[in-house]
């Protein structure tokens, strides 16, 4: 049992996307405000919090495995709390199937410290606005900042609107206060649908509000990076605002390129439009970097659709790409669609695309050899230029003598798969 004279301690495990990491930091700020101390050892914690992901089946299984593993590691009397997407989406089921869990808390529900009362396992309603809670000062030279919650789109494969709800954009001043408080050298703006920020608030923000937001954040920090841009909202004004940040990094949510197949997915666009936009950006900034993700095996995907995607990947020469197998999700349009793609066909298509992209990424990284890059050192020996988003792309390996948290110019002397090797200019 805990010593009543000692502050209680908490441990937070975060699964899933960068948006979940922001939510965890908000929870950490709340627990600090309640007088608890953070620990990196779950076996020493009085409260163990698991912030779960529920995007696809693989993520849900990882969440359950993590919950059970942490339950085994916690000390006697410690409280195990499950929050995040699985708590919101499957709260009742989790409470029934996982007796190890003391509290299932959806978004905006405070973490309780006492043992759960008999018969009470799911906290039903939010008690505060998690989106606008304060959070601790950034512990790294970079930080994610979530500018909106939820999504108003109806993509055929995505269940996020069903449990995250419609889009709710924060006001610009609250975002700027968080940027100032974090004190990070690089701010990474994230949301489910970043480029449509403000559209849900026509009275004070409105469509296109992402542009003035990016410009104002740029005034307050050294680097601004944007993740998750829906291609139809990538306006000329937004492109110029991104280029003006000095971080010519475009993370485009494309998902596929076959026009007919994108309509099955309830998505906008086609490969011709996407290539035209990418070429346009490269004409403005030759050093622009591109990342995207694609779903393979969505119902109805034909060999012709797949070949069109292969041709696009070869033509686009994107720096970074993720390819994911379709996962049928409850509450989505695609759940009961006919013309399912066989698992072995999906695996074959994934392998073909990944092999192609691996060669492209390696070639794009080799092209950096001999160049001078401005890098931010995240920790001794590990840095990033504008080409690498934190946690999802490669890194630049640098001498440990380069001070962490500072910018340095390095010459790229080698490439090792997705990672580069740099030496200090003049060293």
C-alpha positions, 0 to 999 in steps of 0.5 A: 500500500502507498505511504500516505505521507508520500505523494501518489504517483502515476504512469501513463502509457500512450498508444496510437497516433500523435493526437493521442500523445497530446491527449496524454499530455493533457491528462499528465497536466491534470494529474500534476495539478492534482498533486500526483508525481509522474513515474516511468516505472508502472510497478511504482505507480498508484495510478496506471493510465492506458490511453488506447487506440481503436483505429483498426483491429491490430491497434485494438489488440495492441491496446488490450495486450498492453492493458493486461501486461500493465495489470500484471506489473502494477503493485497491490492497490494500484488503480488501472484506468483505461481511456482514449479511443477504445474507452470511448468506442467500447466502454461497456465491453471493456468493463465487462470483458476486462475485470482487471480494469478499475475505471474505463474513462472516455474523453474528458473524464477525470481519472479517479484515485479510489477503488471503483465502487461496486457495479460502477466501471464506466464513467458515462459523461465528460466532466471537462474539455480535454482539448483545452486543458493545460499541459506540461512544458515540452520535454523534447525540442518539439511538440505536437499541438492539437488544434481541433477534435473530431471530423465532419467527413464520411470516409467509407473506411473510417469510424473516427467520427462515430466516437470522436464526434464532429469537428470542434476547432479551438480558438486561435488564442488558446492554441497560441497560449499552448504554443507559448507554454510548451516552449518547443523549438518545433511545433507540429500541428495535428488534427483529424482534418487539419486543413479544414480547421475553423470551418465548424465556426463560421462566426469567428474562424471559418473556412481557411482559418488554418492559414492565419493560424499557421502564420501566427504560430510561425511568429512564435517558434522556429519551426512549424510542421503540419500533419494530415492534410486532406488534398481538396483543402490544400489551397494556394494560400495554405501552400504559401503559408507552409512554404513561408514557415521554412518547413516545406513538408506536405503530409497529404492524406490521399488513401488511393488514386483511382478516381472510381475507387476513391468514390467507393471510399467516399473520398475526393480526387484522383491521381492526375489531380494529386500529381498536378498539385505535387508538381505545382508545389515542387515548382515553387520549392524544389526541396519540398518533401512529401508523405502520404498513406494509402489503403490497400484492399478496400472492397472493390479494389481491382487489379486495374486500381492497384496498377494505377496506384503503383504507377502513381507511386512511381511517378510521384516519387514521394519521400515517405509512404505508408501502406495499410491493409483495409480493416473492416470497422464497425460503424463504417460504410465499408463494413458490409460492402461486397467485393471483398479483396482476399487476404492473400491478394491484399498481402501481395499488393502491399508487398509490391507497393512497399518494395517499390516505395522502399527503393524510392525512399532510399533513392530520395535519401541518397540524393541528400548526400553532399548537401548541407541541412539545417537540423534540430538536435532532438537528443544527443546523436539524433537530429531532424531536418525539415525532411523528417517529421518526429517519430514517423520518418527517418532521422539524421544521425549526428555527432553527440557533441552537437547540443540537443535542443539547438539548430546546427548546420550539418553536411550529409555524408551517408545514408543508411536506409531511411536515416542519414548521417551528418557531420557538423559543418566546419568540424 
